[in-house]
């Protein structure tokens, strides 16, 4: 099968595929970990339901700590549990976990290098109509600046499970983005490796880098481009920190153009991290797609993805602009 035909088939399959809320996989995997490791505990901020911890609470009532709406205390309690030999998964809505408790994350978790797993539920635009106070789009910029902090954003249920299992094994601070916006299973599935980008489609004309919920849109965009003769490489950067520098250098050298796509603020986010790295080593033309320098308006996740230009058509349009595809026909 040709590359174009394969990409078209993948897009058709993705469009017809069942969509998943990754919080369900998160909850199932956390229960699995608790069954096999008695050190596994959960801490939350009156978010048992929104963090999908109801079954965990039923199964392990003495291993869930609900501190109420007190995010700073929640993170401090997680650090204390880690110092006592537990493996705490601290769960809360992304904007409140990071925005309200950033000082405790910095001092009690990163600086102290405690074995805490920060689980940011429903990040990005997931809260839709609740507006900018509930949209978690600054977290990449905040968390990736903290030394010792690993930042992960899995893209589908399988990767969510694998990232969570890895985080449990890893001795140190981890920030995990757990998406609520429904996504398809990625095809092909590339097993999660911390610090490594997964190449979901090879290409020579341009590289499209997605993370978390944007990866499926990036794949759809690559199929649109393939049908037009543009050969796009697709990388899933489920590890925002540390960056896969080898994959970035190869993409810059071999494709000459890069677009990053994130459901987050481009100022300080994954796109900034990629640009910072390549500027000093292998500078190439780039476009950073994501939230611009404004507060996110109120609207559904689909509306906001279109508004900020991170849906499949907008990604493909950006790639056409960067590669010059279609300009001859327009002339």
C-alpha positions in Angstrom: 0.0 0.0 0.0 1.3 3.5 -0.9 2.0 6.0 1.8 -0.9 8.2 0.6 -3.3 5.2 0.6 -2.2 4.1 4.0 -2.7 7.6 5.4 -6.1 7.8 3.9 -7.1 4.4 5.3 -5.8 5.4 8.7 -7.9 8.6 8.6 -11.1 6.7 7.6 -10.5 4.2 10.3 -9.9 7.0 12.9 -13.0 8.8 11.9 -15.1 5.7 12.4 -13.4 4.6 15.5 -14.8 4.6 19.0 -13.9 7.6 21.1 -12.6 7.2 24.6 -12.3 9.3 27.8 -8.8 8.5 29.1 -9.9 9.1 32.7 -11.6 5.7 32.5 -8.3 4.0 31.6 -6.5 6.0 34.3 -9.0 4.8 37.0 -8.7 1.2 35.9 -4.9 1.3 35.8 -4.7 3.0 39.2 -6.9 0.2 40.7 -4.6 -2.4 39.1 -1.6 -0.7 40.6 -3.3 -0.6 44.0 -4.1 -4.3 43.8 -0.5 -5.2 43.2 1.3 -2.6 45.3 0.0 -1.7 48.8 2.0 1.5 48.7 -0.3 3.0 46.0 -2.6 5.7 47.4 -4.7 8.5 45.9 -5.1 12.1 47.1 -7.8 14.4 45.8 -9.5 17.8 46.4 -13.2 16.9 46.6 -12.9 15.6 43.1 -13.6 11.9 43.6 -16.1 11.9 40.7 -14.3 14.1 38.2 -11.1 12.3 38.9 -12.9 8.9 38.3 -11.9 7.7 41.7 -15.3 6.4 42.9 -14.4 2.7 42.3 -11.0 3.2 43.8 -12.6 4.7 46.9 -15.0 1.7 47.1 -12.2 -0.8 46.7 -9.6 0.9 48.9 -11.4 3.3 51.3 -8.4 3.6 53.5 -6.1 4.5 50.6 -7.9 7.6 49.3 -7.4 10.9 51.0 -9.9 13.6 50.2 -8.7 16.9 51.6 -11.6 18.9 50.2 -11.2 22.1 48.2 -7.6 22.7 49.5 -5.2 22.1 46.6 -2.1 23.4 48.5 -2.8 20.9 51.3 -3.5 18.2 48.8 0.0 18.5 47.3 1.6 18.8 50.7 -0.3 15.7 51.9 1.0 13.8 48.8 4.5 14.8 49.6 4.1 13.7 53.2 2.7 10.3 52.1 5.7 9.9 49.7 8.1 10.7 52.5 6.3 7.9 54.5 7.0 5.4 51.8 3.8 5.5 49.8 3.4 6.2 46.1 0.8 8.9 46.0 -1.2 9.9 42.9 -2.5 13.4 43.5 -5.5 14.0 41.4 -7.3 17.3 40.6 -8.6 19.3 37.7 -5.5 20.6 35.8 -6.1 24.4 36.2 -6.6 24.0 40.0 -3.8 21.5 40.6 -1.3 23.7 38.9 -2.6 27.2 39.4 -3.5 27.0 43.1 -0.7 24.7 44.3 2.2 25.8 42.2 4.3 26.8 45.2 3.8 23.5 46.9 4.5 21.7 43.6 7.8 23.6 43.4 8.9 23.3 47.0 7.4 20.1 48.3 7.6 18.0 45.2 10.2 19.2 42.7 12.7 20.9 45.0 12.4 18.1 47.6 12.3 15.5 44.8 9.5 13.6 46.5 8.0 10.5 44.7 4.7 12.2 43.9 2.7 11.7 40.8 0.6 14.8 39.9 -2.4 13.8 37.9 -3.9 16.7 36.1 -7.4 15.7 35.1 -9.4 17.3 32.2 -6.7 19.6 30.9 -6.8 22.0 28.0 -10.3 22.9 26.8 -12.1 19.9 28.5 -14.3 22.1 30.7 -15.6 23.9 27.6 -18.4 26.2 28.5 -17.1 26.9 32.1 -14.7 29.3 30.5 -11.1 30.5 30.9 -11.0 30.0 34.7 -11.4 26.3 34.1 -9.3 25.9 31.0 -5.9 24.3 31.9 -3.6 25.7 29.2 -0.7 27.2 31.2 0.5 23.9 32.8 3.2 23.0 30.3 4.7 26.4 30.6 4.7 26.3 34.4 5.7 22.7 35.0 8.4 22.2 32.5 10.4 25.0 34.1 10.7 23.1 37.3 13.9 21.0 37.7 13.4 17.3 38.5 9.9 17.3 37.0 9.0 14.9 34.3 6.0 16.1 32.2 3.9 13.6 30.3 0.7 14.0 28.2 -0.4 10.6 26.8 -2.6 10.7 23.6 -4.9 7.7 23.9 -6.1 5.0 26.4 -3.2 2.6 25.7 -0.6 5.3 26.1 -2.4 6.5 29.2 -2.1 3.1 30.8 1.6 2.7 29.8 2.5 6.2 31.0 0.8 5.6 34.4 2.6 2.2 34.8 5.9 3.9 34.0 5.2 6.8 36.4 4.5 4.3 39.2 7.9 2.6 38.6 9.8 5.9 38.3 11.3 7.2 41.6 10.7 10.9 41.4 8.2 13.7 40.6 6.0 13.2 37.5 3.3 15.4 36.1 0.6 13.6 34.0 -2.0 15.2 31.9 -5.1 12.9 31.8 -7.4 14.0 29.1 -11.2 14.0 29.3 -11.9 15.2 25.8 -12.7 11.9 23.9 -10.0 10.6 21.5 -9.7 7.5 19.3 -7.2 4.8 19.7 -4.0 5.8 17.8 -3.0 3.7 14.8 -0.4 2.5 14.7 0.2 2.0 18.4 3.8 2.7 19.4 4.6 1.6 23.0 5.2 4.5 25.4 8.8 5.2 26.2 9.5 8.1 28.6 11.6 10.7 26.9 11.1 9.3 23.4 8.8 10.6 20.7 6.7 8.1 18.8 6.9 8.3 15.0 3.3 7.5 13.8 4.0 8.3 10.2 7.2 9.0 8.4 7.6 11.8 5.9 10.2 14.0 4.2 8.4 17.3 3.5 7.4 18.6 6.9 7.1 17.3 10.5 3.9 17.7 12.5 4.4 17.3 16.3 1.3 16.6 18.4 0.8 16.0 22.1 -2.1 14.6 24.1 -5.5 15.3 22.6 -4.0 16.9 19.5 -2.2 13.8 18.1 -5.3 12.4 16.5 -6.0 15.7 14.8 -2.4 15.8 13.6 -2.8 12.3 12.1 -5.9 13.4 10.3 -4.2 16.5 8.9 -1.3 14.3 7.6 -3.7 12.2 5.7 -5.3 15.3 4.1 -1.8 16.5 3.1 -0.8 13.1 1.7 -3.8 13.2 -0.6 -2.4 16.5 -1.9 1.1 15.2 -2.3 2.6 16.6 0.9 4.6 13.9 2.8 4.2 14.8 6.5 6.1 13.1 9.3 4.0 12.7 12.5 5.6 12.7 15.9 3.7 12.1 19.2 5.6 14.0 21.9 3.9 12.4 24.9 6.9 13.4 26.9 7.1 17.2 27.0 10.0 17.1 29.4 12.6 15.7 28.9 12.4 16.4 25.1 13.4 13.7 22.6 16.3 15.8 21.2 17.4 13.1 18.8 14.0 13.0 17.1 13.9 16.8 16.9 17.3 17.0 15.3 16.4 14.3 12.8 13.1 15.9 12.0 14.7 19.3 11.4 17.5 17.9 9.2 15.4 15.5 7.2 12.2 17.5 6.7 13.3 21.1 7.0 10.0 22.4 8.5 8.2 21.8 11.8 4.8 22.5 13.1 3.9 21.9 16.8 0.3 21.5 17.9 -0.8 21.7 21.5 -4.0 22.2 23.5 -2.0 24.6 25.6 -0.5 28.1 25.5 2.3 28.3 22.9 4.2 30.8 25.1 6.3 28.5 27.2 4.6 25.3 26.1 5.8 22.4 23.9 6.2 24.6 20.9 8.4 27.0 22.8 10.5 24.0 24.1 11.0 22.7 20.6 11.9 26.1 19.2 14.3 26.9 22.1 16.2 23.6 21.5 16.3 23.9 17.7 17.2 27.6 17.5 20.7 26.8 18.8 21.3 23.6 17.0 19.3 23.1 13.8 17.1 26.1 13.1 14.3 25.5 10.6 11.1 27.3 9.7 8.4 26.6 12.3 4.8 27.3 13.2 3.6 26.9 16.8 -0.1 26.1 16.9 -2.0 26.5 20.2 -3.5 29.1 22.5 -2.2 32.6 21.7 -1.6 35.5 24.0 -5.2 35.7 25.2 -7.6 34.1 27.7 -9.5 31.3 26.1 -13.1 32.2 25.4 -16.1 30.2 26.6 -17.1 27.4 24.2 -17.0 23.7 23.5 -13.7 21.9 23.1 -14.4 21.5 19.3 -15.2 25.2 18.9 -12.0 26.2 20.8 -9.9 23.8 18.7 -11.1 25.5 15.6 -10.8 29.0 17.1 -7.2 28.4 18.0 -6.3 26.6 14.8 -5.5 23.1 16.2 -8.2 21.1 14.4 -7.2 18.9 11.5 -8.1 21.3 8.7 -6.3 24.2 10.4 -3.2 22.1 10.9 -3.2 21.0 7.3 -3.7 24.7 6.2 -0.7 25.7 8.3 1.4 23.0 6.7 0.4 24.1 3.2 1.5 27.6 4.1 4.9 26.4 5.4 5.6 24.1 2.5 4.1 26.3 -0.2 1.8 23.5 -1.3 -1.0 24.7 -3.6 0.6 28.1 -4.3 1.3 27.3 -7.9 -2.3 26.2 -8.5 -3.6 29.4 -6.9 -1.3 31.5 -9.1 
